[in-house]
Amino acid sequence: MRYRTLTKNKEFSRIYARGKSYVHPNLVLYVAKNRLGYTRIGLTATKKVGHAVQRNRLRRQLREIYRLHETSFARGYDLVVVARSRAIGADYAALEHAYLSLAARLGLLTQNTP
């Protein structure tokens, strides 16, 4: 099943306020249960991260990481991935490692992933 996206500011604010978070030098991952039976994700990259081309590329990479590992994630959660300024200099493998390690620390992974 394809994930859905978070679009409303109210949804992001709820996750920031009530969710759990873990920090990595490249990313911050917030998570909260949603009682919907499917996962919703939201990606943010502020202007501090870089100009529009860099931010959009970073968001595309983060979406792809989730898409490739979607079957490993537990369902019924809202995820917000915040890109930090150090993520611009990181390669895809480093972003993937950061994303999956944060998800594992939050207990979101249901299977072992490489």
C-alpha angles and dihedrals in degrees: 000000000000117000123242126230132240110234109160123087089223091060092050092047092051092053093046091050102040105021133091120248141195127193132220124175089253103034146019118211122201120188136184133167114254106188091223100108093237135073125252122195134197126192125201133184118169127210088262087071094062144279123320097272092053093046093049092047090051092050091049090052092049091049090051093050090054093045093053093049099034094117090057095057122089115244128239100050137115113222128193116190115196116196115217125210093258090062091076092068094044122098124231094264092054091050091048092050092048093048095048095043091052090048090050092050089053091049095244099128115091097183134036111265127197 
